[in-house]
Amino acid sequence: MGKLLEKALKDALNENKCVLGEKQVVQSIKNAKLVVISKSLAGEALEKIQNTAKDQKVSTLEFGGSSVALGKLCGLQFRVSAASLTSIADSNIKAILQEETK
């Protein structure tokens, strides 16, 4: 779990620039710059988010942990299956994607 991702998620939550939850992410994906998906999300929901993100040319990141771990990373006490960040610099997106693929 990368420090850059954790900081980006917490900053976005503090500034209300983050949408949490599978259904909400699908609805708001056109405004998103980065979508983070937990391993707990599978099947049709995962495909729907990935296909919509691909159509809208939005970067996606498959988070290595469960929805519980993603919730903790956001500083929340509940599960988060998907999160979309609407306000994040392109350089930060590239750095997060590089950090998570290592």
C-alpha positions in Angstrom: 0.0 0.0 0.0 1.6 3.2 -1.2 1.9 6.3 0.8 1.0 8.4 -2.2 -2.3 6.6 -2.7 -3.1 7.0 1.0 -2.3 10.7 1.0 -4.3 11.3 -2.2 -7.3 9.4 -0.8 -7.3 11.3 2.5 -6.8 14.7 0.8 -9.6 14.0 -1.6 -11.9 12.9 1.3 -11.1 16.0 3.3 -11.9 18.3 0.3 -15.0 16.3 -0.8 -13.3 15.4 -4.1 -13.8 11.7 -3.7 -16.7 9.4 -4.4 -17.0 6.1 -2.5 -19.0 3.0 -3.3 -19.5 0.8 -6.4 -22.8 2.4 -7.6 -21.7 6.0 -6.9 -18.4 5.5 -8.7 -20.2 4.2 -11.8 -22.4 7.3 -11.8 -19.6 9.8 -11.3 -16.9 8.2 -13.4 -17.2 10.8 -16.2 -15.9 13.4 -13.7 -13.2 11.2 -12.2 -9.5 11.2 -12.9 -8.6 8.0 -11.1 -10.6 5.1 -10.0 -9.4 2.7 -7.2 -10.9 -0.7 -7.1 -10.5 -3.2 -4.2 -10.0 -6.9 -4.7 -13.3 -7.6 -3.0 -15.2 -6.2 -6.0 -15.7 -9.0 -8.6 -18.0 -10.1 -11.4 -20.3 -7.8 -13.2 -19.7 -4.8 -10.9 -15.9 -4.9 -11.6 -16.5 -5.3 -15.4 -18.9 -2.4 -15.4 -16.5 0.0 -13.6 -13.6 -1.1 -15.8 -15.5 -0.8 -19.1 -17.0 2.6 -18.1 -13.6 3.9 -17.1 -12.0 2.7 -20.3 -14.8 4.3 -22.4 -14.3 7.6 -20.5 -10.5 7.3 -20.6 -10.1 7.3 -16.8 -7.1 5.6 -15.2 -8.0 2.7 -12.9 -5.9 1.2 -10.1 -6.6 -2.3 -8.8 -5.9 -2.0 -5.1 -4.1 -5.0 -3.7 -6.1 -5.3 -0.5 -9.7 -6.0 0.4 -12.5 -3.5 0.8 -11.8 -3.4 4.5 -8.1 -2.5 3.8 -9.2 0.2 1.3 -11.6 1.7 3.9 -8.8 1.8 6.5 -6.5 3.4 4.0 -9.1 6.1 3.5 -9.2 6.6 7.3 -12.8 5.2 7.5 -14.2 2.5 9.7 -16.3 0.8 7.0 -15.6 -1.1 3.8 -14.9 0.7 0.6 -15.2 -1.4 -2.6 -14.4 1.4 -5.0 -13.3 5.0 -4.9 -13.0 7.7 -7.6 -10.9 10.8 -7.2 -12.2 13.8 -9.1 -9.5 16.3 -8.3 -6.0 15.0 -8.5 -3.0 16.2 -10.5 -1.9 14.1 -13.6 1.6 13.8 -12.2 0.2 12.4 -9.0 -1.8 9.8 -10.9 1.3 8.7 -12.8 3.3 8.5 -9.5 0.6 6.5 -7.8 0.3 4.0 -10.7 4.1 3.6 -10.8 4.3 3.1 -7.1 1.5 0.5 -7.0 3.0 -1.6 -9.9 6.3 -2.1 -8.1 
